[in-house]
């Protein structure tokens, strides 16, 4: 009996240890090293209850790896995400074990900014952005994207607003971490989207409603709703959900127009300002990439700023139109259209124009050949 009891408790120990950890194998079949790329796993695939226990994620060196549980507005977590490092044509192993994880340093954020005319501002460790809200209605805003340059992986948006509004330090001038030197006006800015019909670009106005779904530390998600978007002589409703991941050169945008069915194309693109920058238009690859001089609010040249768009489905054409570089894609009202957009700076991550253009190509390849995950 004693021997059987020992065997029974030994079996229990094996079973409990098995359920106390998970091996996550991340495979990279591409020819490019994947550094700090986000891995996204359904919670159900982990077969682990994060409400009852806490877990630590470690790499094969035994080092703790930060992760985030993504809820998407639900009571229970829906996704488990972390940044993986996987060399080309290889795999990397991560272990999820019971334990108390360290506090994760925020690398993304998104928030409504009522103190600055209803901006919706967000950022990751590479760049910051904003889109315009109802309080700007009298200033003819657009649904375009504003780019804020940064040269630090620290979050800067809140400090810049505070310094501008309370301390009189303009965020159009670089005070050590970057600046807003990008002009949007009534354009698509740094990667906006608009209907294209009757040979015209139908740029929208400010958003009417917002909802922040996730707010970091590794992923931030929000939805903007535009109640009345004019396309020709018809008004449509537009919803756009934007996801910002830590370490990602581009944001993900999921767009849906709602209303009367009609033939139309969607134009995704960037504003070219004076048009003297370095533009790459590639319909086959679905890429628009642009590089131009960055000039501060004090009229001081400050390197180069970069913007770009990637569309992962077949595009009809790539062209210059109304001071924009755009990609045109067929669209059916009511469907969800996904594309990616973003920007950067020569003083942070991308020293030259070619570095930015190469980053756009690498991003395209990462979407086409995503990291694969298996759970043991």
Secondary structure, 3 states (H helix, E strand, C coil): CHHHHHHHHHHHHHHHHHHCEEEEEEEECCCCCEEEEEEEEEHHHHCCCCCCCCEEEEECCCCECCEEEECCCCCCCCEEEEEEEECCCEEEEEEEEECCCCCCCCCCEEEEEHHHCCEEEEECCCCEEEECCHHHHHHCCCCCEEEEEECCCCCCHHHHHHHHHCCCCCCCCCCCCEECCCCCCCCCEEEEEEEEECCEEECCCCCCEEEEEEECCCEEEEEEEEEEEEECCEEEEEEEEEEEECCCCCEEEEEEEECCCCEEEEEEEEECCCCCCEEEEECCCCEEEEEEEEECCCCCEEEEEEEEEECCCCCCEEEEECCEEEEEEEEECCCEEEEEEEEEECCEECCCHHHHHHHHHHHHHHHHCCCEEEEC
